[in-house]
């Protein structure tokens, strides 16, 4: 099992460079950063955990700026989005950003994607919440065309462009891994359709994660997909929970790091690292 960190990097907490160095020094495998372009003041959509929306949601740094800063001060740490709101982004520009990140990091980019929950936010980007899943699918397939073809084109319902040149191409072949976030009723379908892995949140519950991981692996084998890794987002750093997730077949645990100043971040990372070492030796 691999151990990484999931967090919101904002202008009020630890800097990306300090965080990247701190994670690599402690042996963590990956950093997954959250994204929100903005948060509308007037909202009807409720956050996944309910209650008041923490200010970190509307103070996040751009994920690609953050991850590039992390990449240039580290050598091994995987730099990942968790999750990238592709339904709010142009696929051609985003394909270039991801490929550029993979290029400058030496092939360490990981793309966690999802369709989001804040309907007001996505509407500001011209996205209809009712069709966001179909939009997400087309944009992922369009990016794959750009990453894997010297001359790429795509003609769909939502994404449409004639033949283009677009470089750099990713270091990783055929492209950085696409990890599908979410745990709705169609999450496994989407993972098997266009993903290279599945990433539910810990809030789904260990029993449900175990059951659906087994279903994912069975379906992948039946369709000839091979092994599909599972990462769990925002896991409490408790050995009992990690043990249960390992028994459920989870491949990567992402501890939930609060947005804190540098010194407090280091203290929390020391606690997380101690738990990780009890499993990795």
Secondary structure as GFF3:
##gff-version 3
##sequence-region A 1 281
A	DSSP	beta_strand	2	7	.	.	.	ID=ss1
A	DSSP	alpha_helix	16	25	.	.	.	ID=ss2
A	DSSP	beta_strand	30	33	.	.	.	ID=ss3
A	DSSP	three_ten_helix	55	58	.	.	.	ID=ss4
A	DSSP	alpha_helix	63	72	.	.	.	ID=ss5
A	DSSP	beta_strand	78	85	.	.	.	ID=ss6
A	DSSP	three_ten_helix	86	88	.	.	.	ID=ss7
A	DSSP	alpha_helix	91	104	.	.	.	ID=ss8
A	DSSP	beta_strand	109	114	.	.	.	ID=ss9
A	DSSP	alpha_helix	119	124	.	.	.	ID=ss10
A	DSSP	three_ten_helix	129	131	.	.	.	ID=ss11
A	DSSP	alpha_helix	132	148	.	.	.	ID=ss12
A	DSSP	beta_strand	152	155	.	.	.	ID=ss13
A	DSSP	beta_strand	160	164	.	.	.	ID=ss14
A	DSSP	beta_strand	178	181	.	.	.	ID=ss15
A	DSSP	alpha_helix	187	194	.	.	.	ID=ss16
A	DSSP	beta_strand	197	201	.	.	.	ID=ss17
A	DSSP	three_ten_helix	202	204	.	.	.	ID=ss18
A	DSSP	alpha_helix	206	222	.	.	.	ID=ss19
A	DSSP	beta_strand	229	235	.	.	.	ID=ss20
A	DSSP	alpha_helix	239	247	.	.	.	ID=ss21
A	DSSP	beta_strand	252	257	.	.	.	ID=ss22
A	DSSP	alpha_helix	262	280	.	.	.	ID=ss23
###
